[in-house]
Amino acid sequence: MTACRNGILLLDKPAGLTSNAALQRAKRIMGSKKAGHTGSLDPIATGLLVLLFGEATKVSDYILNADKSYHATLRLGQTTTTGDSEGEILTESPVRVEREQLLAVLRQFMGEIAQIPPMYSAIKQGGRPLYELARKGVEVVREPRRVRIDRLDLLAWEGDRLELDIVCSKGTYIRSLAMDIGAALGCGAHVQALRRVHTGPFDVRDALTLEALAASREAGECPLQPMDLALSYLPAVTLTENTAYYLLQGQGVVVAHAPAPGQIRLYGPEHKFLGLGEVLEDGRVAPRRLMSVN
């Protein structure tokens, strides 16, 4: 079987699994001990879950901080304890909404907004995840967080069913957004279905289901993508064998035609990915986070 230890796995998470449960199944299929995921999906949600294996865990922050996009289906006229269809119904109201009213409300949530995280979330307060308190019927005050909604397009609307295309910053809770939209419309709402379609440069169309992942490994294939794809927005610098040697010893090196000061991707001879570097103000290239990839 092909060696397959370091890289990025794009998983199409099924409904009904937590992100951690999906990660554990993928780890067993891959035969890997070191892996993590970048941004949880609720159990009812499907779609793109970016998993990092081996040395790729070192680029997790760059994926966690990436923008996300979702296809969300909202049920108007009902609020639930969790903000999605898994919760118990709290209130039911008639849906008396005109199209212009709906579009005006959606426009209110564009740009940078303050959002209160839902009680059913992994955010910790007093050292305990909020969802643990919520399950005991305890509700605590949560501080609003600044998030950014770049796109909130109406895809379809029929009766109490509303479908939205959403592009947002990290840390955005779609359940909170659904509840806030419902409150603004005066009828309440919750998330009925949710699918993540993009995370940064990654697309769910390139993702594998757990079944396809297992088949890929049984066929001796390596489904991992190169970890430097997560850093594709950074400029790249390719080193000679000599400069790569000194940089790997922790020294800054002079590189002809280096880009402007800032973070960069580092490559050695034969385009081998070495890790993250930085172009200093004096033009030298210095290592910042190197990868031990054979």
VMD Tcl script that draws the C-alpha trace (Angstrom):
set ca {
  {0.00 0.00 0.00}
  {1.23 3.49 -0.86}
  {2.84 5.37 2.06}
  {0.32 7.99 3.08}
  {1.21 9.86 6.25}
  {1.28 13.62 5.67}
  {-1.28 15.73 3.89}
  {-4.83 17.06 3.68}
  {-7.91 14.88 3.35}
  {-11.11 16.44 2.08}
  {-13.97 14.48 3.62}
  {-17.65 14.79 2.70}
  {-19.13 14.32 6.17}
  {-22.48 12.52 6.30}
  {-25.38 13.70 8.45}
  {-25.68 12.06 11.86}
  {-21.98 12.07 12.75}
  {-20.11 14.58 14.85}
  {-16.97 15.99 13.27}
  {-14.84 14.11 15.78}
  {-16.60 10.81 15.04}
  {-15.98 11.35 11.31}
  {-12.32 12.13 12.05}
  {-11.91 8.95 14.12}
  {-13.40 6.81 11.34}
  {-11.09 8.44 8.79}
  {-8.07 7.86 11.06}
  {-8.91 4.16 11.34}
  {-9.28 3.85 7.56}
  {-5.99 5.69 7.04}
  {-4.20 3.80 9.82}
  {-3.03 7.10 11.26}
  {-2.54 8.20 14.86}
  {-1.86 11.89 14.26}
  {-4.71 13.80 12.66}
  {-7.12 16.64 13.34}
  {-10.01 18.52 11.79}
  {-10.32 22.21 11.01}
  {-13.69 23.59 12.01}
  {-16.54 21.48 13.33}
  {-19.77 20.69 11.57}
  {-22.91 19.99 13.59}
  {-24.22 16.40 13.43}
  {-27.11 17.40 11.14}
  {-24.70 19.11 8.73}
  {-23.05 17.47 5.74}
  {-20.23 18.52 3.49}
  {-16.66 19.60 3.55}
  {-14.61 18.64 6.58}
  {-10.91 19.33 6.07}
  {-8.79 16.74 7.90}
  {-5.06 17.12 8.46}
  {-2.74 14.13 8.78}
  {0.80 14.02 10.17}
  {2.87 17.13 9.53}
  {-0.14 18.82 7.90}
  {-1.51 19.52 11.40}
  {1.04 22.37 11.49}
  {-0.99 24.35 8.95}
  {-4.29 24.00 10.85}
  {-4.48 27.68 11.81}
  {-4.37 28.74 8.17}
  {-7.44 26.62 7.40}
  {-9.30 27.43 10.63}
  {-8.99 31.13 9.77}
  {-10.29 30.66 6.22}
  {-13.69 31.85 5.04}
  {-16.41 29.22 4.68}
  {-19.44 28.86 2.42}
  {-22.66 26.97 3.07}
  {-25.93 25.96 1.51}
  {-28.46 26.33 4.33}
  {-32.12 25.38 4.50}
  {-34.13 27.28 7.11}
  {-37.54 26.33 8.48}
  {-39.50 29.51 9.09}
  {-42.19 29.71 11.77}
  {-40.48 27.53 14.37}
  {-37.78 28.06 16.96}
  {-36.03 25.16 18.67}
  {-33.86 24.66 21.74}
  {-30.75 24.08 19.62}
  {-31.42 26.39 16.69}
  {-31.65 23.40 14.35}
  {-33.94 20.47 13.63}
  {-32.35 18.30 16.34}
  {-33.81 20.44 19.12}
  {-37.23 20.51 20.71}
  {-39.71 23.01 19.31}
  {-39.99 26.09 21.53}
  {-42.38 28.31 19.58}
  {-44.55 28.11 16.46}
  {-45.79 31.15 14.56}
  {-47.56 31.76 11.25}
  {-45.28 32.82 8.41}
  {-46.60 36.10 7.01}
  {-43.61 37.36 5.07}
  {-43.49 39.29 1.81}
  {-40.61 38.88 -0.61}
  {-39.41 42.48 -0.28}
  {-39.48 42.16 3.51}
  {-37.40 38.99 3.31}
  {-34.81 40.56 1.00}
  {-34.60 43.63 3.23}
  {-33.97 41.45 6.29}
  {-31.27 39.47 4.49}
  {-29.54 42.73 3.59}
  {-29.46 43.66 7.29}
  {-27.14 40.75 7.97}
  {-24.61 41.52 5.26}
  {-21.13 42.72 6.21}
  {-19.71 42.75 9.73}
  {-22.31 41.89 12.36}
  {-22.44 41.08 16.07}
  {-23.54 37.52 16.71}
  {-24.34 35.79 20.00}
  {-23.10 32.17 19.95}
  {-25.81 29.55 20.58}
  {-25.95 27.75 23.93}
  {-25.47 24.47 22.07}
  {-21.86 25.20 21.08}
  {-18.39 24.07 22.11}
  {-17.41 27.53 23.38}
  {-16.20 27.24 26.96}
  {-17.39 29.33 29.85}
  {-15.90 28.69 33.27}
  {-13.94 25.83 31.75}
  {-17.07 23.98 30.59}
  {-18.48 23.79 27.05}
  {-21.75 25.68 26.72}
  {-23.53 22.59 25.36}
  {-22.98 20.80 28.69}
  {-24.80 23.59 30.50}
  {-27.50 23.72 27.83}
  {-28.23 20.00 28.25}
  {-28.91 20.67 31.93}
  {-31.31 23.45 31.08}
  {-28.89 26.18 32.17}
  {-28.59 29.30 30.02}
  {-25.80 31.81 30.59}
  {-25.06 35.23 29.14}
  {-22.82 35.00 26.07}
  {-20.77 37.89 24.79}
  {-21.54 38.89 21.19}
  {-18.79 38.19 18.66}
  {-17.93 40.10 15.51}
  {-18.30 37.98 12.37}
  {-18.57 38.85 8.69}
  {-21.18 37.78 6.14}
  {-19.88 38.31 2.61}
  {-22.77 36.70 0.76}
  {-26.35 35.91 1.79}
  {-28.19 35.02 -1.40}
  {-31.73 33.74 -1.63}
  {-31.69 30.46 -3.59}
  {-35.28 29.34 -3.10}
  {-38.30 30.16 -0.98}
  {-41.58 28.30 -0.77}
  {-43.91 28.61 2.18}
  {-41.92 28.01 5.36}
  {-38.83 26.63 3.55}
  {-36.02 29.05 2.81}
  {-32.75 28.14 1.05}
  {-29.72 30.41 1.32}
  {-26.21 30.56 -0.12}
  {-23.89 31.92 2.59}
  {-20.24 32.99 2.52}
  {-18.92 34.00 5.91}
  {-15.86 34.47 8.09}
  {-14.52 31.96 10.58}
  {-16.48 31.69 13.81}
  {-19.87 32.34 12.20}
  {-22.67 30.20 13.60}
  {-25.26 29.48 10.92}
  {-27.74 28.44 13.62}
  {-27.41 31.86 15.26}
  {-27.80 33.53 11.87}
  {-30.97 31.50 11.21}
  {-32.42 32.42 14.61}
  {-31.61 36.09 14.08}
  {-33.18 36.11 10.61}
  {-36.29 34.43 12.02}
  {-36.51 36.98 14.82}
  {-36.15 39.86 12.35}
  {-38.96 38.39 10.22}
  {-41.15 38.06 13.31}
  {-41.87 34.36 12.86}
  {-38.77 32.60 14.17}
  {-36.62 30.10 12.29}
  {-34.18 27.25 12.70}
  {-31.72 25.37 10.50}
  {-33.37 22.39 8.88}
  {-30.39 21.28 6.78}
  {-26.86 22.56 6.26}
  {-24.10 21.69 3.82}
  {-20.62 23.21 3.81}
  {-19.37 23.58 0.26}
  {-16.11 25.53 0.63}
  {-13.38 26.10 3.18}
  {-10.76 28.53 1.91}
  {-9.43 27.09 -1.38}
  {-11.05 23.68 -0.85}
  {-14.29 22.56 -2.52}
  {-16.66 19.77 -1.43}
  {-16.74 18.52 -5.03}
  {-13.18 17.27 -4.46}
  {-14.09 15.54 -1.18}
  {-14.46 11.81 -0.54}
  {-17.19 10.07 1.43}
  {-16.06 7.63 4.12}
  {-17.01 4.77 1.80}
  {-14.97 6.21 -1.08}
  {-12.05 6.78 1.29}
  {-12.10 3.14 2.37}
  {-12.24 1.99 -1.27}
  {-9.34 4.27 -2.14}
  {-7.14 2.80 0.59}
  {-8.13 -0.76 -0.29}
  {-6.98 -0.02 -3.85}
  {-3.60 1.09 -2.47}
  {-4.13 4.76 -3.30}
  {-3.18 7.77 -1.21}
  {-6.10 10.22 -1.07}
  {-4.15 12.93 0.75}
  {-3.56 16.25 -0.95}
  {-0.31 18.23 -0.49}
  {-0.37 20.28 2.70}
  {0.94 23.39 0.96}
  {-2.42 23.74 -0.84}
  {-3.67 25.31 2.39}
  {-1.07 28.06 1.92}
  {-1.58 28.67 -1.79}
  {-2.45 32.34 -1.17}
  {1.10 32.99 0.10}
  {3.95 33.79 -2.32}
  {6.39 30.94 -2.93}
  {10.19 31.02 -2.74}
  {12.31 28.19 -4.15}
  {15.75 27.73 -2.62}
  {18.89 26.28 -4.12}
  {20.48 23.24 -2.49}
  {23.01 25.51 -0.79}
  {20.54 28.08 0.58}
  {18.12 25.33 1.62}
  {20.88 23.71 3.68}
  {21.55 26.87 5.70}
  {17.89 27.73 6.08}
  {17.18 24.26 7.47}
  {19.84 24.99 10.10}
  {17.72 27.95 11.20}
  {19.67 30.67 9.42}
  {18.33 33.51 7.30}
  {19.50 33.38 3.69}
  {19.70 35.78 0.76}
  {17.47 34.86 -2.17}
  {17.48 36.65 -5.50}
  {14.21 38.38 -6.41}
  {12.58 37.67 -3.03}
  {9.01 38.97 -2.67}
  {8.02 41.81 -0.35}
  {8.44 41.32 3.42}
  {5.89 38.91 4.89}
  {5.01 35.22 5.11}
  {5.98 32.86 2.31}
  {5.93 29.20 1.32}
  {9.39 27.62 1.17}
  {10.48 25.02 -1.37}
  {13.78 23.24 -1.87}
  {15.25 21.61 -4.96}
  {12.77 19.56 -7.01}
  {9.99 21.70 -5.55}
  {10.03 19.90 -2.20}
  {7.85 21.75 0.31}
  {9.93 22.79 3.32}
  {7.44 24.81 5.33}
  {6.68 28.41 6.20}
  {9.16 31.24 6.05}
  {9.27 34.99 6.21}
  {10.92 37.64 4.09}
  {12.52 40.05 6.55}
  {12.75 43.82 6.14}
  {16.40 43.49 5.05}
  {15.36 41.09 2.25}
  {16.69 37.89 3.84}
  {14.50 34.78 3.94}
  {14.15 33.20 7.38}
  {12.48 29.93 8.47}
  {9.34 30.16 10.61}
  {7.74 26.71 10.67}
  {9.50 23.85 8.91}
  {7.90 20.54 7.98}
  {9.55 17.17 8.50}
  {8.30 15.61 5.27}
  {10.41 12.91 3.67}
}
mol new
graphics top color blue
foreach p $ca { graphics top sphere $p radius 0.5 }
foreach p [lrange $ca 0 end-1] q [lrange $ca 1 end] { graphics top cylinder $p $q radius 0.2 }
display resetview
